[in-house]
């Protein structure tokens, strides 16, 4: 699985998450290292870095500044699904390492 130059948008998120359909992720990948910049909706600016596993899943860490001016951090595990149209859908399980330290899940799709 290669995520280089892929763009993603959330289609689902739990209530304690900050990303929404207005958030766009721009992924880059070199070897097993994946990074992304993202913004939109409640996110003023965000970054993530992760490692792509042999099964295409990603273990990542993220940090972002929300529209309240808060710096938020977390961890995420994304599991890919190849859709019929050839695009990638990521099923994400995440946890805040700041704020209330709650857990959630989201789904993002390649656009």
VOTI-349606 format. One record per residue: x, y, z of N, C-alpha, C, O in turn; residue in one letter; residue number from 1. Coordinates in Angstrom, 3 decimals, decimal comma, m for minus. Layout:
BEGIN
+----------+----------+----------+----------+----------+----------+----------+----------+----------+----------+----------+----------+---+-----+
!       nx !       ny !       nz !      cax !      cay !      caz !       cx !       cy !       cz !       ox !       oy !       oz ! r !   k !
+----------+----------+----------+----------+----------+----------+----------+----------+----------+----------+----------+----------+---+-----+
!        X !        Y !        Z !        X !        Y !        Z !        X !        Y !        Z !        X !        Y !        Z ! a ! NUM !
...
+----------+----------+----------+----------+----------+----------+----------+----------+----------+----------+----------+----------+---+-----+
END
This chain:
BEGIN
+----------+----------+----------+----------+----------+----------+----------+----------+----------+----------+----------+----------+---+-----+
!       nx !       ny !       nz !      cax !      cay !      caz !       cx !       cy !       cz !       ox !       oy !       oz ! r !   k !
+----------+----------+----------+----------+----------+----------+----------+----------+----------+----------+----------+----------+---+-----+
!    0,866 !   m1,184 !    0,000 !    0,000 !    0,000 !    0,000 !    0,901 !    1,232 !    0,000 !    1,804 !    1,356 !    0,828 ! x !   1 !
!    0,646 !    2,128 !   m0,928 !    1,429 !    3,354 !   m0,995 !    0,487 !    4,547 !   m0,858 !   m0,489 !    4,673 !   m1,597 ! x !   2 !
!    0,798 !    5,415 !    0,095 !   m0,050 !    6,569 !    0,397 !    0,492 !    7,876 !   m0,190 !   m0,079 !    8,943 !    0,033 ! x !   3 !
!    1,593 !    7,787 !   m0,938 !    2,224 !    9,002 !   m1,440 !    1,290 !    9,789 !   m2,359 !    0,708 !    9,242 !   m3,296 ! x !   4 !
!    1,163 !   11,068 !   m2,071 !    0,351 !   12,026 !   m2,841 !   m1,144 !   11,702 !   m2,821 !   m1,877 !   12,113 !   m3,721 ! x !   5 !
!   m1,598 !   10,976 !   m1,812 !   m3,025 !   10,685 !   m1,666 !   m3,661 !   11,756 !   m0,789 !   m3,049 !   12,243 !    0,162 ! x !   6 !
!   m4,899 !   12,115 !   m1,123 !   m5,674 !   13,074 !   m0,332 !   m6,865 !   12,346 !    0,255 !   m7,496 !   11,532 !   m0,418 ! x !   7 !
!   m7,176 !   12,639 !    1,522 !   m8,266 !   11,975 !    2,221 !   m9,174 !   13,007 !    2,885 !   m8,753 !   14,115 !    3,217 ! x !   8 !
!  m10,443 !   12,604 !    3,070 !  m11,429 !   13,431 !    3,761 !  m12,235 !   12,513 !    4,682 !  m12,648 !   11,431 !    4,263 ! x !   9 !
!  m12,462 !   12,929 !    5,927 !  m13,279 !   12,114 !    6,836 !  m14,721 !   11,989 !    6,346 !  m15,314 !   12,950 !    5,857 ! x !  10 !
!  m15,273 !   10,771 !    6,490 !  m16,694 !   10,561 !    6,192 !  m17,454 !   10,201 !    7,462 !  m18,685 !   10,179 !    7,473 ! x !  11 !
!  m16,711 !    9,917 !    8,537 !  m17,346 !    9,546 !    9,805 !  m16,348 !    9,780 !   10,935 !  m15,150 !    9,549 !   10,773 ! x !  12 !
!  m16,851 !   10,241 !   12,084 !  m16,008 !   10,451 !   13,254 !  m16,885 !   10,403 !   14,502 !  m18,060 !   10,769 !   14,461 ! x !  13 !
!  m16,308 !    9,952 !   15,605 !  m17,055 !    9,977 !   16,857 !  m17,125 !   11,411 !   17,368 !  m16,331 !   12,258 !   16,958 ! x !  14 !
!  m18,073 !   11,685 !   18,259 !  m18,340 !   13,054 !   18,715 !  m17,154 !   13,728 !   19,386 !  m17,065 !   14,956 !   19,371 ! x !  15 !
!  m16,236 !   12,958 !   19,977 !  m15,096 !   13,547 !   20,671 !  m13,925 !   13,846 !   19,733 !  m12,864 !   14,272 !   20,191 ! x !  16 !
!  m14,102 !   13,631 !   18,433 !  m13,070 !   13,951 !   17,453 !  m13,215 !   15,364 !   16,935 !  m14,259 !   15,994 !   17,108 ! x !  17 !
!  m12,169 !   15,863 !   16,299 !  m12,181 !   17,236 !   15,779 !  m12,202 !   17,304 !   14,254 !  m12,484 !   18,365 !   13,696 ! x !  18 !
!  m11,914 !   16,208 !   13,571 !  m11,957 !   16,248 !   12,109 !  m13,390 !   16,079 !   11,621 !  m14,243 !   15,517 !   12,309 ! x !  19 !
!  m13,627 !   16,581 !   10,415 !  m14,958 !   16,520 !    9,805 !  m14,796 !   16,469 !    8,289 !  m13,676 !   16,438 !    7,779 ! x !  20 !
!  m15,911 !   16,460 !    7,578 !  m15,873 !   16,450 !    6,113 !  m15,162 !   17,678 !    5,554 !  m14,780 !   17,685 !    4,384 ! x !  21 !
!  m14,978 !   18,715 !    6,367 !  m14,275 !   19,924 !    5,927 !  m12,750 !   19,798 !    6,073 !  m12,010 !   20,680 !    5,636 ! x !  22 !
!  m12,289 !   18,717 !    6,679 !  m10,847 !   18,501 !    6,900 !  m10,272 !   17,713 !    5,730 !  m10,840 !   16,701 !    5,318 ! x !  23 !
!   m9,148 !   18,176 !    5,197 !   m8,467 !   17,473 !    4,101 !   m7,055 !   17,115 !    4,549 !   m6,315 !   17,948 !    5,072 ! x !  24 !
!   m6,703 !   15,841 !    4,328 !   m5,382 !   15,303 !    4,649 !   m4,593 !   15,129 !    3,360 !   m5,113 !   14,587 !    2,385 ! x !  25 !
!   m3,339 !   15,582 !    3,343 !   m2,444 !   15,426 !    2,199 !   m1,299 !   14,519 !    2,638 !   m0,414 !   14,947 !    3,379 ! x !  26 !
!   m1,315 !   13,266 !    2,181 !   m0,330 !   12,261 !    2,597 !    0,896 !   12,262 !    1,691 !    0,802 !   12,530 !    0,493 ! x !  27 !
!    2,043 !   11,959 !    2,284 !    3,304 !   11,726 !    1,574 !    3,939 !   10,486 !    2,183 !    3,827 !   10,254 !    3,386 ! x !  28 !
!    4,604 !    9,686 !    1,354 !    5,239 !    8,479 !    1,854 !    6,595 !    8,289 !    1,201 !    6,737 !    8,429 !   m0,013 ! x !  29 !
!    7,597 !    7,966 !    2,024 !    8,927 !    7,584 !    1,568 !    9,297 !    6,323 !    2,319 !    9,445 !    6,346 !    3,541 ! x !  30 !
!    9,447 !    5,223 !    1,598 !    9,693 !    3,948 !    2,259 !    8,508 !    3,623 !    3,144 !    7,358 !    3,699 !    2,712 ! x !  31 !
!    8,793 !    3,261 !    4,380 !    7,715 !    2,923 !    5,327 !    7,219 !    4,132 !    6,111 !    6,291 !    4,011 !    6,911 ! x !  32 !
!    7,828 !    5,298 !    5,890 !    7,456 !    6,493 !    6,656 !    6,392 !    7,287 !    5,905 !    6,568 !    7,649 !    4,742 ! x !  33 !
!    5,293 !    7,545 !    6,594 !    4,224 !    8,352 !    6,016 !    4,048 !    9,612 !    6,866 !    4,125 !    9,563 !    8,093 ! x !  34 !
!    3,812 !   10,732 !    6,195 !    3,523 !   11,992 !    6,878 !    2,297 !   12,608 !    6,203 !    1,950 !   12,257 !    5,075 ! x !  35 !
!    1,659 !   13,520 !    6,907 !    0,539 !   14,249 !    6,294 !    0,388 !   15,602 !    6,962 !    0,641 !   15,763 !    8,156 ! x !  36 !
!   m0,025 !   16,558 !    6,171 !   m0,498 !   17,851 !    6,655 !   m2,009 !   17,842 !    6,482 !   m2,525 !   17,275 !    5,518 ! x !  37 !
!   m2,717 !   18,468 !    7,410 !   m4,159 !   18,537 !    7,287 !   m4,694 !   19,799 !    7,933 !   m4,086 !   20,366 !    8,841 ! x !  38 !
!   m5,863 !   20,229 !    7,435 !   m6,540 !   21,411 !    7,972 !   m7,964 !   21,432 !    7,462 !   m8,330 !   20,698 !    6,544 ! x !  39 !
!   m8,760 !   22,291 !    8,081 !  m10,150 !   22,463 !    7,675 !  m11,113 !   22,128 !    8,788 !  m10,816 !   21,300 !    9,648 ! x !  40 !
!  m12,272 !   22,773 !    8,773 !  m13,249 !   22,569 !    9,839 !  m12,699 !   23,105 !   11,150 !  m12,296 !   24,266 !   11,218 ! x !  41 !
!  m12,673 !   22,280 !   12,196 !  m12,171 !   22,691 !   13,507 !  m10,641 !   22,685 !   13,598 !  m10,080 !   23,068 !   14,625 ! x !  42 !
!   m9,970 !   22,255 !   12,533 !   m8,507 !   22,135 !   12,552 !   m7,876 !   23,295 !   11,788 !   m8,068 !   23,436 !   10,580 ! x !  43 !
!   m7,124 !   24,118 !   12,506 !   m6,397 !   25,202 !   11,842 !   m5,185 !   24,643 !   11,099 !   m4,922 !   25,017 !    9,956 ! x !  44 !
!   m4,449 !   23,741 !   11,758 !   m3,271 !   23,127 !   11,148 !   m2,965 !   21,857 !   11,908 !   m3,005 !   21,836 !   13,138 ! x !  45 !
!   m2,654 !   20,785 !   11,170 !   m2,298 !   19,526 !   11,800 !   m1,233 !   18,791 !   11,005 !   m1,072 !   19,002 !    9,803 ! x !  46 !
!   m0,511 !   17,923 !   11,701 !    0,527 !   17,089 !   11,086 !    0,453 !   15,699 !   11,697 !    0,060 !   15,530 !   12,851 ! x !  47 !
!    0,834 !   14,719 !   10,909 !    0,963 !   13,368 !   11,456 !    2,206 !   12,713 !   10,874 !    2,675 !   13,079 !    9,796 ! x !  48 !
!    2,728 !   11,738 !   11,607 !    3,829 !   10,915 !   11,134 !    3,562 !    9,490 !   11,580 !    3,106 !    9,250 !   12,698 ! x !  49 !
!    3,851 !    8,547 !   10,691 !    3,579 !    7,166 !   11,030 !    4,435 !    6,208 !   10,240 !    5,192 !    6,591 !    9,348 ! x !  50 !
!    4,286 !    4,938 !   10,602 !    4,975 !    3,853 !    9,918 !    3,946 !    2,941 !    9,270 !    2,996 !    2,496 !    9,914 ! x !  51 !
!    4,149 !    2,671 !    7,986 !    3,272 !    1,774 !    7,247 !    3,768 !    0,350 !    7,472 !    4,940 !    0,047 !    7,246 ! x !  52 !
!    2,870 !   m0,517 !    7,917 !    3,191 !   m1,924 !    8,166 !    3,061 !   m2,723 !    6,863 !    2,522 !   m2,220 !    5,876 ! x !  53 !
!    3,548 !   m3,956 !    6,860 !    3,503 !   m4,781 !    5,650 !    2,084 !   m5,035 !    5,168 !    1,878 !   m5,269 !    3,977 ! x !  54 !
!    1,095 !   m4,996 !    6,065 !   m0,304 !   m5,189 !    5,663 !   m0,972 !   m3,890 !    5,216 !   m2,166 !   m3,882 !    4,919 ! x !  55 !
!   m0,211 !   m2,789 !    5,166 !   m0,741 !   m1,498 !    4,735 !   m1,308 !   m0,652 !    5,852 !   m1,634 !    0,516 !    5,640 ! x !  56 !
!   m1,433 !   m1,230 !    7,055 !   m1,931 !   m0,436 !    8,184 !   m0,871 !    0,583 !    8,599 !    0,312 !    0,438 !    8,291 ! x !  57 !
!   m1,327 !    1,613 !    9,304 !   m0,426 !    2,694 !    9,710 !   m0,535 !    2,893 !   11,212 !   m1,632 !    3,037 !   11,751 ! x !  58 !
!    0,617 !    2,900 !   11,889 !    0,690 !    3,324 !   13,283 !    1,234 !    4,737 !   13,273 !    2,332 !    4,972 !   12,770 ! x !  59 !
!    0,482 !    5,686 !   13,822 !    0,880 !    7,088 !   13,691 !    0,685 !    7,883 !   14,975 !    0,003 !    7,457 !   15,907 ! x !  60 !
!    1,299 !    9,032 !   14,983 !    1,134 !   10,044 !   16,025 !    0,735 !   11,329 !   15,319 !    1,189 !   11,608 !   14,209 ! x !  61 !
!   m0,123 !   12,111 !   15,975 !   m0,562 !   13,355 !   15,347 !   m0,593 !   14,493 !   16,362 !   m0,709 !   14,278 !   17,569 ! x !  62 !
!   m0,486 !   15,703 !   15,836 !   m0,670 !   16,912 !   16,644 !   m1,356 !   17,951 !   15,766 !   m1,149 !   18,012 !   14,554 ! x !  63 !
!   m2,174 !   18,760 !   16,417 !   m2,954 !   19,745 !   15,667 !   m3,326 !   20,915 !   16,570 !   m3,384 !   20,790 !   17,794 ! x !  64 !
!   m3,575 !   22,058 !   15,928 !   m4,098 !   23,228 !   16,623 !   m5,522 !   23,413 !   16,125 !   m5,766 !   23,524 !   14,924 ! x !  65 !
!   m6,464 !   23,445 !   17,071 !   m7,872 !   23,592 !   16,697 !   m8,277 !   25,067 !   16,674 !   m7,482 !   25,942 !   17,019 ! x !  66 !
!   m9,498 !   25,328 !   16,273 !   m9,971 !   26,709 !   16,145 !  m10,136 !   27,397 !   17,497 !  m10,326 !   28,613 !   17,542 ! x !  67 !
!  m10,069 !   26,648 !   18,600 !  m10,075 !   27,241 !   19,935 !   m8,670 !   27,683 !   20,352 !   m8,489 !   28,264 !   21,422 ! x !  68 !
!   m7,675 !   27,404 !   19,500 !   m6,289 !   27,736 !   19,810 !   m5,613 !   26,716 !   20,706 !   m4,575 !   27,005 !   21,301 ! x !  69 !
!   m6,195 !   25,514 !   20,813 !   m5,624 !   24,470 !   21,661 !   m4,716 !   23,554 !   20,839 !   m5,030 !   23,212 !   19,699 ! x !  70 !
!   m3,598 !   23,167 !   21,429 !   m2,697 !   22,184 !   20,834 !   m3,139 !   20,810 !   21,335 !   m3,120 !   20,542 !   22,536 ! x !  71 !
!   m3,535 !   19,946 !   20,402 !   m4,026 !   18,616 !   20,737 !   m3,101 !   17,561 !   20,133 !   m2,571 !   17,750 !   19,038 ! x !  72 !
!   m2,906 !   16,443 !   20,853 !   m2,024 !   15,382 !   20,394 !   m2,717 !   14,033 !   20,550 !   m3,626 !   13,875 !   21,364 ! x !  73 !
!   m2,268 !   13,066 !   19,755 !   m2,867 !   11,747 !   19,873 !   m2,118 !   10,672 !   19,115 !   m1,134 !   10,932 !   18,423 ! x !  74 !
!   m2,621 !    9,442 !   19,270 !   m2,101 !    8,275 !   18,570 !   m3,246 !    7,662 !   17,770 !   m4,414 !    7,793 !   18,136 ! x !  75 !
!   m2,897 !    6,992 !   16,677 !   m3,917 !    6,429 !   15,804 !   m3,388 !    5,170 !   15,127 !   m2,207 !    5,082 !   14,794 ! x !  76 !
!   m4,274 !    4,200 !   14,928 !   m3,977 !    3,024 !   14,114 !   m5,006 !    2,992 !   12,992 !   m6,210 !    2,941 !   13,243 ! x !  77 !
!   m4,521 !    3,023 !   11,747 !   m5,393 !    3,031 !   10,576 !   m5,267 !    1,715 !    9,817 !   m4,164 !    1,240 !    9,550 ! x !  78 !
!   m6,415 !    1,136 !    9,476 !   m6,455 !   m0,107 !    8,708 !   m7,078 !    0,186 !    7,348 !   m8,199 !    0,689 !    7,277 ! x !  79 !
!   m6,352 !   m0,128 !    6,252 !   m6,858 !    0,215 !    4,928 !   m7,880 !   m0,784 !    4,395 !   m7,871 !   m1,969 !    4,727 ! x !  80 !
!   m8,755 !   m0,252 !    3,561 !   m9,700 !   m1,055 !    2,789 !   m9,641 !   m0,514 !    1,363 !   m9,807 !    0,686 !    1,147 ! x !  81 !
!   m9,405 !   m1,389 !    0,398 !   m9,406 !   m0,966 !   m0,995 !  m10,844 !   m1,044 !   m1,503 !  m11,437 !   m2,122 !   m1,543 ! x !  82 !
!  m11,398 !    0,104 !   m1,891 !  m12,786 !    0,165 !   m2,334 !  m12,908 !   m0,305 !   m3,788 !  m11,904 !   m0,404 !   m4,494 ! x !  83 !
!  m14,121 !   m0,589 !   m4,229 !  m14,368 !   m1,068 !   m5,589 !  m13,879 !   m0,090 !   m6,655 !  m13,496 !   m0,500 !   m7,751 ! x !  84 !
!  m13,895 !    1,208 !   m6,329 !  m13,446 !    2,224 !   m7,293 !  m11,921 !    2,384 !   m7,319 !  m11,401 !    3,253 !   m8,019 ! x !  85 !
!  m11,193 !    1,533 !   m6,544 !   m9,736 !    1,573 !   m6,532 !   m9,149 !    2,546 !   m5,527 !   m7,932 !    2,601 !   m5,351 ! x !  86 !
!  m10,003 !    3,314 !   m4,870 !   m9,525 !    4,269 !   m3,868 !   m9,438 !    3,601 !   m2,500 !   m9,980 !    2,518 !   m2,277 ! x !  87 !
!   m8,737 !    4,279 !   m1,591 !   m8,471 !    3,727 !   m0,260 !   m9,415 !    4,335 !    0,767 !   m9,654 !    5,542 !    0,777 ! x !  88 !
!   m9,942 !    3,479 !    1,625 !  m10,707 !    3,902 !    2,805 !   m9,897 !    3,458 !    4,019 !   m9,461 !    2,309 !    4,090 ! x !  89 !
!   m9,694 !    4,369 !    4,977 !   m8,955 !    4,048 !    6,203 !   m9,906 !    4,017 !    7,391 !  m10,621 !    4,983 !    7,658 ! x !  90 !
!   m9,903 !    2,893 !    8,099 !  m10,667 !    2,722 !    9,339 !   m9,714 !    3,015 !   10,487 !   m8,717 !    2,316 !   10,672 ! x !  91 !
!  m10,022 !    4,048 !   11,254 !   m9,082 !    4,548 !   12,258 !   m9,591 !    4,361 !   13,680 !  m10,751 !    4,639 !   13,985 ! x !  92 !
!   m8,703 !    3,888 !   14,538 !   m8,934 !    3,846 !   15,978 !   m7,909 !    4,798 !   16,586 !   m6,707 !    4,627 !   16,385 ! x !  93 !
!   m8,375 !    5,792 !   17,322 !   m7,471 !    6,816 !   17,828 !   m7,730 !    7,100 !   19,298 !   m8,750 !    6,716 !   19,869 ! x !  94 !
!   m6,753 !    7,797 !   19,887 !   m6,835 !    8,167 !   21,304 !   m6,103 !    9,484 !   21,508 !   m4,973 !    9,663 !   21,052 ! x !  95 !
!   m6,767 !   10,400 !   22,201 !   m6,115 !   11,658 !   22,567 !   m5,051 !   11,375 !   23,628 !   m5,288 !   10,611 !   24,563 ! x !  96 !
!   m3,874 !   11,996 !   23,477 !   m2,846 !   11,955 !   24,526 !   m2,797 !   13,294 !   25,251 !   m1,943 !   13,519 !   26,108 ! x !  97 !
!   m3,710 !   14,164 !   24,901 !   m3,889 !   15,452 !   25,576 !   m5,379 !   15,597 !   25,874 !   m6,171 !   14,717 !   25,540 ! x !  98 !
!   m5,756 !   16,708 !   26,504 !   m7,169 !   16,938 !   26,793 !   m7,739 !   15,853 !   27,692 !   m7,138 !   15,496 !   28,705 ! x !  99 !
!   m8,902 !   15,331 !   27,317 !   m9,570 !   14,342 !   28,175 !   m9,055 !   12,913 !   27,983 !   m9,501 !   11,997 !   28,673 ! x ! 100 !
!   m8,120 !   12,720 !   27,052 !   m7,494 !   11,413 !   26,787 !   m8,511 !   10,335 !   26,413 !   m8,297 !    9,153 !   26,679 ! x ! 101 !
!   m9,604 !   10,746 !   25,802 !  m10,627 !    9,802 !   25,380 !  m10,221 !    9,095 !   24,086 !   m9,264 !    9,487 !   23,419 ! x ! 102 !
!  m10,967 !    8,050 !   23,750 !  m10,719 !    7,267 !   22,537 !  m11,876 !    7,468 !   21,566 !  m12,975 !    7,863 !   21,953 ! x ! 103 !
!  m11,598 !    7,185 !   20,292 !  m12,639 !    7,294 !   19,292 !  m12,293 !    6,512 !   18,047 !  m11,279 !    5,816 !   17,988 ! x ! 104 !
!  m13,159 !    6,640 !   17,048 !  m12,917 !    5,993 !   15,763 !  m13,418 !    6,903 !   14,651 !  m14,325 !    7,712 !   14,843 ! x ! 105 !
!  m12,807 !    6,748 !   13,494 !  m13,197 !    7,542 !   12,351 !  m12,927 !    6,746 !   11,076 !  m12,214 !    5,743 !   11,088 ! x ! 106 !
!  m13,506 !    7,209 !    9,999 !  m13,254 !    6,637 !    8,672 !  m12,934 !    7,802 !    7,741 !  m13,667 !    8,789 !    7,676 ! x ! 107 !
!  m11,817 !    7,662 !    7,022 !  m11,487 !    8,666 !    6,020 !  m11,364 !    7,960 !    4,654 !  m10,970 !    6,796 !    4,576 ! x ! 108 !
!  m11,706 !    8,687 !    3,594 !  m11,658 !    8,124 !    2,265 !  m10,820 !    8,987 !    1,335 !  m10,805 !   10,213 !    1,442 ! x ! 109 !
!  m10,132 !    8,327 !    0,432 !   m9,345 !    9,016 !   m0,588 !  m10,274 !    9,821 !   m1,491 !  m11,340 !    9,350 !   m1,887 ! x ! 110 !
!   m9,849 !   11,049 !   m1,809 !  m10,649 !   11,912 !   m2,692 !   m9,906 !   12,169 !   m3,990 !  m10,413 !   12,873 !   m4,863 ! x ! 111 !
+----------+----------+----------+----------+----------+----------+----------+----------+----------+----------+----------+----------+---+-----+
END
